[in-house]
Amino acid sequence: MPSRMNSPKSIATRSLSTKLLLLTILFVFLAEIVVLIPSVSKQRLNWFEARIEAAYLVGLALEGPRDEMMDENVARQLFSTANILGVTVNQDDMRMLILAPEIDPHGPPRMHRVDLRMQMPDTMIGNAWGTIFSAGNDLIQVTGAPRFAENQVVDIIVSQQALRSDLQIYARNILALSLVISSVTAALLFWALNWIIVHPVKRLTQNMMAFEADPDQAGRILVPSNRHDEVGVAEKSLAAMERSIHELLNERRRLAALGAGISKISHDLRNILASAQLMSDRLAKSEDPSVRKLSPRLIAALDRAIVLSRDTLAFGRMEARTLSKAPVDLRNLVEEVFDDTAAMGIAADNKVPDDLIIHADRTHLYRSLFNLVRNAVEAMTPALTAENGGDASDAMIGAVIIGVEKNDDNITIIVTDTGPGLPDHARAELFEPFKGSQKPGGSGLGVAITAEIIRAHGGDIALAHSDSEGTRFEITLPGAAAS
């Protein structure tokens, strides 16, 4: 198994450097091939033009004065060296045969005609590559004008085999040169890109793997280089992200330890407070006036401590997997909430339709609505508690209305009160635990617990508005939860 994972194929597939090298070689080689295709056609044209010029010059030497005329044997040797089998010069409607081709007694080979004066680029490219892949030894009659005698036309007959051999050698040399150029270019480009891109990317990858393995170690956080390009920006962003994750993990670990300790303390404290509450009830029945005067304050303080302990434990245990969902008659649930808060001196208005069934955890949903109603009552109740000798009859009577809005996507439970509204500074941290309370001695967990319960149901809670005319909360649950 290890040998398979370290095979060359696996390395080539997984290594960015190897992929970069192979792709560079491939692309440079393809570029050279694109250059080779027309260059072969150019080589064929040059081959023809060189022989047209040679045939014309040898023809001039043969037509000079007798004492300066070239020897015919020398001329034939020059024509043979240039693979020219026949030459005809046309000038001023005169046709002059310079060299006659030797005729095969078994029949002349097939003759191809090429007029250099009428060649199109695509035709020249096709004919050039057709010659390279041709077979046999046909003849080619080439017609063209010498460079310095444009009023004359020269016809030559050449061997297709000689032309094919020259083009094949040229193409082979170009291919070999292309391989050398592509390899050298790929090596240089590979070295440059590997140093500029691949090496920094490997560094980033190794750092991410090391940080993922142990994010608690501050030494695993990436130290950015001084680069100012995209790689430098990526390094700085990765370092900032790793630093944030490291700090969040440390904070989460501290909060987890703190939460576990608070949960244990709150559990024990609640038992102690329950015992103290029983003793406070006995003190309330004392005949001593001073004791009876202090008892309401003691009972109120114990009640606040018990609520704080209960809310702290409830917030710590609030998770989505703890829900036990079942069909719930929402109107009956709201009636139960209003019945349990009736003694607080509020006017309750239940506007939930009859027979509206939602799929939810009844106990947790009751707690969320109860917290909102209790907070509304406390907001509408003046600060006349047992602590300052007040009486419950002094409470300001307000109203709490609970209604429902439905559509195809969700169901919205609306909780509205006629209280004085929340101050502006309280809205920013309303759903933050231990921060949202605006009354002395409050825990700030009531609305936070409600928000956790609603989110655990897959819904959301929002403060729609809060002003001098009252406060409106909207609890949105998925439409599939209602029927």
N, C-alpha and C positions, 0 to 999 in steps of 0.2 A: 504493500500500500504506500509506504513512503517513497519508493522509487517511482511509482506512478505519479505522485503529486509533484515530484521534482523533475519530471521528464521535460525534454526540450520543448515539446508542444505546449505543456502547461506553462512553462516560463514565458514562451512567446505570446501566449494568450493573456497572461496576467501582467507582464512587464510593460509598463508604458514606454520605457526606453527602447525595448526591442520593437514594439509597434511603430514608434517614431522612426527608427532606423529603416525598417523594411518599407514603410510608406514613402519615406524620402527617396530611397533608391527607386522604388516603383514609379513615382511621379516624375522624377528627373529622367528616367529611362523613357517613359512615355513622351515626355517633351522632346527628347532626342529623336524618337521615332517619328513624331510629327514633323520635325525638321528634315528627317531623312527622306520622306516621301517626295517632296518637291525637289530636293537636292539631286536625287537620281535622275529626274527629268532634266534638270539643268546640266548634269554631267553628259547625258545623251546628246543634248543640243550642242554642248561644247565639242564633243567628239566629232559630230558631223561638220561643224563649222571649221574645226582645225583641218579636216581632210579636204573641205572645199577650198580653203586657202592654199593648202599644199598642192592640190591638183592644179589650181590656177597658176601658181608660181612656177611649177615644173612645166606647165604648158607654155608659159612665156619664154622659159629657157630653151625649150625645144624649137620655138618659132623665131629665135634670134638670127643674126647673121651667121653664115656658115662657119666662119672662123671662131665665132663665139657661141655657137649652138652646143647645148649639152649633149653628151653621148647618149644614145638611146638605151644602151645597156644600163648606164647609171640611172637614167630616168625610170626604167622598169624596176631597178632595184629599190629606188625611193618609193615608187608606188607599192611595191610588194611589202616594204617595211611598214607603210602606212595602211596596209590591208585594203588598198584601192585596186579594184579589178577592172574598172573601166572609167574613162574620162571623156566628156564631150563639152566643148565651150561654145556657147551661142552668143554672137555679137552682130548687131545690125542685120538681123535676118539671115545671118550666115551661121551655119552649123559646122564646127570643125572637130573631127574625131582625133583625140590625142592618144587614147589607149583603148584598144578594143578588148573586151573580155573574152576569155577562152571559153568556147562553147563545149559543153559536155556532149559527147557523141550519143550517150544513152538518153538524152533529153535534158533540156535546160531546167534548172530548179525553179521553184515558184518565186516570183518577183513581187516585192512590196514597194510601194511608191510613197515617198515622203517629200513634201514641198515645204521647205523651211519658211517660205514667205507667207504661208497661209495656216500656220499651226496655231491652235488655241491652247491655253494652259491646261484645261482638263483633258484634251486629246493627247497632249504631250505627256502628261503624267500617266494616263492609261497605257499609251504605247510603250513608254519606258518600262513600266512594270510588266507589261505583257512580254517584252523582249527578255527580261530577266528569267521569266518562268516558261519561256518557249523551248522548243526542241528542234533538232534538225539544223540544216545549214542552208537556209533560203538566202536569196539575194535581196538587197535593198537599194533601190534607185533613189538617190537624194538629189533634190534640185534646190540650189541656193545661189545667192549673189555674193561675190567676194567683197570684203570690207572696203577696199579702195578702188573697186571697179563696179559701181552699182549699176552701170548700164549694160553689164555683161551677166550672163547666167551660166552657171556651171552645173552639169549633171555628172554625178559620179555613181559608180556601182560598188558597193561594199558588201562584205560578208556579215550576215546576221550573227554567225557564231563568234566572230571577232568582237562585234559590238556586245554581245551577251557576256562574253568572258570579261571584257573591260568593266561593264556595269556590275557584274557580280563581285569582282575584286573591289570596286569602289564601295559597294554596299556593305561588304564584309568589313572593310576598313572603317567605315563610318560607324557600324554597329560596335566594333571593338572599341573605337574611340568614345562612343556614347557610354559604353559600360564603364570605361575608366573615368570619364567625366562625372557620370552619375554616382559612382562609388566614392570618388574624392569629394564631390559636392555633398553627398549624403553624410560622409564622415564629418566634414567640417560643420555642416548644419546640425547634425546630431550632437556634436560636442557643444556647439553654441546653445542650442535649445535645452540640452540636458543640464548645462550649467545655469542657464537663465530661468528655466521653467521646471523641468523634471526634478532636479535636485531640491528646490524649495518645496515642490508639491510633496515629494517623499518625506521631507522634514515635517510638513504639516500633517501628513497621514500618520507618521510614526508618533507624533505628539498627541494626536487625537486618540490613537489606540492606547497609548500609555495613560492618558488622562482618563479615558473610559475605564481602564482597569482599576485605577485608584484615584478617584476625583477628590478624595479628602487630603491628598498630599499637595501642599502649596507648591512644592518644587516641580510638579508636573505641569504647571501653567506655562504656556508658551511665552518665550521672551522674543518680542518682535525685532526684526532687523531694521536697518535704516533705509530700506527701500521705499520709494515713493510711487511705485507703479501699482498695478492691480494686485500683484502678489503681496506687496507690502500692506495694502489695504486689507487683504484677506487675513494676513498675520495679525494685524491690529484688532480686527473684528473677532477673530478666533480667541485671541488672548483676553479681550474684554468679556466674551461669552464664558470662557472657562473661569475667569475670575468671579463673574457673577454666579455661576453654578456652584463654585467652591464656597462662596459666602452664603448662598442660599442653603446648601447642604449643612453647613455648620450651624446656621440659624435654625434650620429644621431640627437638627439633632438636639440643640439646646432646648428648643420649644417642646420637643417630644419628651425630653427628660423632665422639663418643668411641668408639662401637662400631666405626666404620670404621677409626679409628686403631688400636684394640686388635686388630682382626682382622689388619691389616697387620703390626703388631708381633709378634703371636702366630705368624703364618706364618713370618716371618724368624727369630723366636726358636726355633721348633721345629727349623728346619734347623741352627741353631747348636748347639742342645742335642744333636741327633743326632750331630753331629761330636764334641762333647765326650763323649758316651757311648761312642763308639768308642775314644777315648783313655783313658777310665776303665777299659775292659776290659783294655787293655794294662797299665795301672798295677796292676790286680788280680793280674796274673801276675808282678809284680816280686818279686825275691828279697829286697828290703829289708823287714824286718818292720814298720817304722813306716809305710812306704807301703802295705803290704798291710792294715794295721790301719785306715788312713784311707780306703782304697778303698771299703768297703761304705757308709760315710757319704756319700761323693761320689756313688756310684751311686744311693743312695736319694734324695738331693737332686735328681739329674738326672731320675730317674723321676718324681718329683712335679712337677717343672717341665714335663716332656713331657706328663704327664696334664693339667696345668692348661692348657697351650697347646691340646692336642687338644680338651678339653672346651669351652674358650672358642670355638674355631672351630666346633665342632659346634652349640653353642647359637646362635650367630649365623646359621648356615645353616638352622636348623630352621624350615621353613615347610610348610604343608599342600600347596602345589603341588609340593613337591620329592619327595613320596611316589611310589613306584612299586609299586602294590598288585598282588598276585597270590595264588593259593591257597598257603597255608602249612600244613604239618603241624605243629601246635602241640607235640605230644609230642616229635617229633624236634628241634624248635627248643629246647625246654627241655633235652633231653639234651645238645645242643651247648653250651648255656650252662654246664651242670654239668661237662661235660668240660673246658671252658676254665678253670673255677674249682676243679678238683679239687686242684690243687697248693697251694691256699690252706688246706687242712686242714679241710674241712667234710664233714659227712655229708649227702648230697643225697638227696631223696626226691621222685621225679617221679610225681605222682598224676594227671597229665593222661590222659584216656581215649585209647585207640588210635584212629587214623583220624579224629581231630577236625581238620577243615580250617577255617581261618579266612582271610578275605580281608584281607590286610594287606601292609605293606612289611616283608619279612623282615629286611633289614639294620637298619632303625630299631627294629623290635620286639625283635630280638636285643639291640640296644644298651640299650633300656630295661630288659629283664629282667636283663641283665648288670650294669647299674648298681645295681639293687636287691640282687642277690645279692652283689656286691662290697661294698656298704655294710653288708650283714648280716654278712659275714665280718669286716670291719674292726671292727664293733661287738663281735663275739665274740672278737676277738684282743686280748690284753693289750698294753700299750705296751712290748713288747720287740722293737724293731726293730733294724736294723743301726746306728741312730744311737747307741744306748746299749750296743752290744756284745752284744745278745741274739742268740738263735738262733731260727730258724723252728720248731724242735722244741718250743720253749716255748709255742707257740700253744695257746689253749684250744679244744678241739674242740667244735663245736656242730652244729646241724642246720638246714638250710634246706629247706622243703617248698613245692612249687608244685602247686596243684590248680586245678580249674575247677568253677564252678557255672553251670548253664544254665537259662534260662526262655524264654518266648515273646518277651520284649522285648529281652533282651540276654544277653551272656555275660560272666562275671566270672572273671578270672584272679586267684587268691589266692596271695600270696607271704608265707610265714610263717617266722620264725626263732625260735630258742630263746635269743636274746641277752638282755642286761640291760635292754633297752628304752631309749627316748629320754627325756632329761630334759624336764621340763615347759616350760622356756623355749625348748627347741629346736623344739617342735611348731608354734608360731605362724608361724615363718619357714621351715618345712621345705621348701616348694616355691618359695622365693624364691632367685633366682640370687645367688651369692657370699655368701649369708647362712646357708644351711642346714647348713653343715659343722660338725660337733662334734669333729673331730679336728685336731690341730696340722698345719698345712700343707695342709689340704684346701681345695678350690676352692669347695665348696658348689654345684657345677653338676650333680652326678650325678642327684639326684632332680629337679632343675629340668628337666634335659634329658628325663628320663623323662616328666615331666608334659607337656612340650611335644609329645613324640612321640605320647602317648596322645590329647591334645586334637586333634592334627592328624589322627588317625584317626577323629575324631568321638566319642571316648569321654571317660572321666574317671578320675582316680586319687584315692584317698582313704586316709588312715591310719585303719584300722578301730579298732585299739587298740595300745597300747604300754605294757607294764608289766614287772615283774621276771620274768615268765614268758616274755616274748618280744614281738615286734612283728609286726603283720599289716597288709599293704598289699592293697588291692582295686583291680584295674584292670578297669573296666567298658567293654566295647566294644558297639556296636550289634548287635542280634540278627541283622541281615541279613549281618553279617560272618562268621557261623559256619554251618557245614553239617555 
